[in-house]
Amino acid sequence: MTIGSSLFLIAAGAILKFAVTTTVSGVDIHTVGLILMIVGGIGLCIGLYLLLRAKPPNVPPDPTRLP
């Protein structure tokens, strides 16, 4: 899951949780919104962790390869 899709899930969940007032029989829309926000938050944390972990280590330049 990428960071963009995580943000989309968080936004869609927030809309369902706080802005939608209609009711559907058999489905609690506020609970679905909360679940989407939680899944989006977990995906965002994992995506940021993988992004920060993928950076190369700080290696000093090789002195034999001067320009």
C-alpha positions in Angstrom: 0.0 0.0 0.0 1.5 3.3 -1.0 1.3 6.6 0.9 -1.2 8.0 -1.5 -3.6 5.2 -1.2 -3.3 5.3 2.6 -4.1 9.0 2.6 -7.1 8.2 0.3 -8.4 5.6 2.8 -8.0 8.0 5.7 -9.9 10.7 3.7 -12.7 8.4 2.6 -13.0 7.0 6.1 -13.2 10.5 7.6 -15.9 11.4 5.1 -18.0 8.3 6.0 -17.4 8.8 9.7 -18.1 12.6 10.0 -20.0 13.8 7.0 -22.4 11.1 5.9 -25.8 11.1 7.7 -27.7 8.5 5.6 -28.4 5.1 7.0 -28.1 1.7 5.2 -29.8 -1.3 6.6 -27.3 -3.9 7.9 -24.3 -1.6 7.6 -23.1 1.0 10.1 -21.5 3.6 7.9 -19.7 5.3 10.8 -18.0 2.0 11.8 -16.9 1.4 8.2 -15.4 4.9 8.1 -13.6 4.3 11.4 -12.2 1.0 10.0 -11.0 2.7 6.8 -9.3 5.4 8.9 -7.5 2.8 11.0 -6.4 0.7 8.0 -5.2 3.9 6.3 -3.3 5.0 9.3 -1.6 1.6 9.6 -0.8 1.6 5.9 0.7 5.1 6.2 2.9 4.1 9.1 4.2 1.0 7.2 4.7 3.1 4.0 6.7 5.8 5.8 8.8 3.1 7.6 9.6 1.4 4.4 10.4 4.7 2.7 12.8 5.8 5.5 14.4 2.4 5.7 15.2 2.3 2.0 17.7 5.2 2.2 21.3 4.3 1.6 23.7 4.7 4.5 25.9 7.7 4.7 29.1 6.5 3.2 32.0 8.9 2.9 33.2 9.6 -0.6 36.1 7.5 -2.0 39.2 9.7 -1.8 40.8 7.9 -4.8 38.0 9.0 -7.1 38.5 12.8 -7.0 37.4 14.7 -10.0 
